[in-house]
């Protein structure tokens, strides 16, 4: 699973900073590019306090956190996953 912080939103236009499917997709695309990944298809699995996508053919789950959700939230989620 890949987690993307909305700090990547710093590169977006001001009107795109609000939490929406569109802004989450912009962050996802910036993060995927930064990680050197590509995808053929993209499936939005869930959108709420975070956006969760499945990218194919890599079969990778990507979670994009909303603005204001920082490293503490990520640490907690990773601890739960490791448990």
N, C-alpha and C positions, 0 to 999 in steps of 0.2 A: 504494500500500500504506500502511496506517495501522499504526503501532506503538503499543501501549499498555503503559505500565509498570505493574507491580503496586503501585506506590505508591498507585494508586487504591484498593487494598485497605484503606487506612487508614480508609475509610468503611464497611467491612464488619464484620460481627459476628466476634468472635474465632474461633469455630468454623469460619468460612468462609475463614480465611487460608491453610489448607493447600492445596497445589497439586493441583487436581482439575479435571475438566471443568466442574463446577458453579462453582467459584471463578473459573475463566477466563471463563465466561459472565457472571458478575456483573461482572467488570472490563470485559468487552466492552460490556455494557449501560450501565455508568457512563460509559465513554469515548465511546460513540456519542451518548449524551445530552449530554455535555459539548461534543462537537463539533457539536451541532445536527443530527445525522443521524438518519434513521429507516430501518427496513428492514421488508420484508414477509416475506421468507424468509431463513433463516440456515442455512448448511451448514458443519459442522465438517469441514475438510479433513484436518487432522492434529492429534494431541495427543501431546506428548512433553515436551521441555524447554521448549517454547512451544506455544501453541495457535494454530492458523491457521484462520480462518473466511472464508467468502465471504458477503458480505451483498448481497442483491438487493432492489430492482431496480437499485441503484446500481452493481452489478458491481465492488465494492471488496473487496480482500483485506485482512483485519485480522489482525495478529499480536499476541498477548498474551504477554508474557514472564513467566516464572515468578518467584516471589519470590527476591530475591537477585541477579537479573540486572539490572544497572544500565546506565547510559549508555554504558559502555565496550563492552558487547556490541552495543548498537544502532549505535554508531559503526563498529565493525568490519563489521557486516552491511551497513550503508549503503555503506561503501567497496567491499565486494565487489559489490554491486548496481551501483554506478556504474562499476566496472571493466568 
